Amino acid sequence: MLGGHVQYAKGYTEETIGNVTGSKEWQENGKKDTQEGINEMKAANAAKASEPAASGIGGRVEELAGKAAGCEGMEKEGLERQEKAN
């Protein structure tokens, strides 16, 4: 799941750079990477067999990464991991 979020964030960043610079290549690569990230997250979610494991530090990292990437699901899962660890 985390790899999908990283791929999504990478694509979003590339597309933004392409939009700012007017580079069609960056825009297209960004869209492609963003979609690959979405596909990876969907596959990970479909394969998910249980609730998020308890993890205070890991949960905090996941929460912050979710905030940075703008992914509410990742942020929520990070919070759930932290709550279970307490």
C-alpha positions in Angstrom: 0.0 0.0 0.0 2.8 2.4 0.9 4.5 1.8 -2.4 1.3 2.8 -4.2 1.1 6.0 -2.2 4.7 6.8 -3.1 4.0 6.1 -6.8 0.9 8.3 -6.6 2.8 11.2 -5.0 5.6 10.9 -7.5 3.1 11.1 -10.4 1.2 14.0 -8.8 4.5 15.9 -8.4 5.6 15.2 -12.0 2.3 16.3 -13.4 2.4 19.5 -11.4 5.9 20.2 -12.7 4.6 19.6 -16.2 1.7 21.9 -15.7 3.9 24.7 -14.4 6.6 24.3 -17.1 4.2 23.5 -19.9 6.1 20.2 -20.5 3.7 17.6 -22.1 6.2 14.8 -21.4 6.2 15.6 -17.6 2.4 15.9 -17.6 1.9 12.5 -19.4 4.5 10.7 -17.2 2.9 12.2 -14.1 -0.6 11.0 -15.2 0.9 7.5 -15.9 2.7 7.3 -12.6 -0.4 8.5 -10.7 -2.6 5.9 -12.3 0.0 3.2 -11.5 -0.1 4.3 -7.9 -3.8 4.1 -7.8 -3.8 0.7 -9.3 -1.2 -0.5 -6.8 -3.2 0.9 -3.9 -6.4 -0.8 -5.2 -4.6 -4.1 -5.5 -3.2 -3.8 -2.0 -6.6 -2.9 -0.6 -8.2 -5.9 -2.3 -5.5 -8.2 -0.9 -5.8 -6.8 2.6 -6.9 -9.6 4.9 -7.2 -7.8 8.2 -7.3 -4.5 10.1 -4.2 -2.4 10.4 -1.6 -3.7 12.9 -0.8 -1.7 16.0 2.2 0.5 15.5 2.9 3.8 17.2 5.8 5.1 15.2 4.8 3.3 12.0 1.3 4.6 12.3 2.6 8.2 12.8 4.8 7.9 9.7 1.8 6.5 7.7 -0.4 9.3 9.0 2.1 12.0 8.0 2.7 10.5 4.6 -1.0 10.4 4.0 -1.3 14.1 4.9 1.6 14.9 2.6 0.2 12.9 -0.3 -3.4 14.1 0.3 -4.6 10.5 0.9 -7.3 10.4 3.5 -7.3 6.6 3.6 -3.6 6.4 4.4 -3.9 9.1 7.0 -6.9 7.3 8.6 -5.1 3.9 8.6 -2.1 5.6 10.3 -4.3 7.0 13.0 -5.9 3.6 13.5 -2.4 2.0 14.0 -1.5 4.6 16.6 -4.7 4.1 18.5 -4.2 0.4 18.6 -0.7 0.8 19.9 -1.9 2.9 22.9 
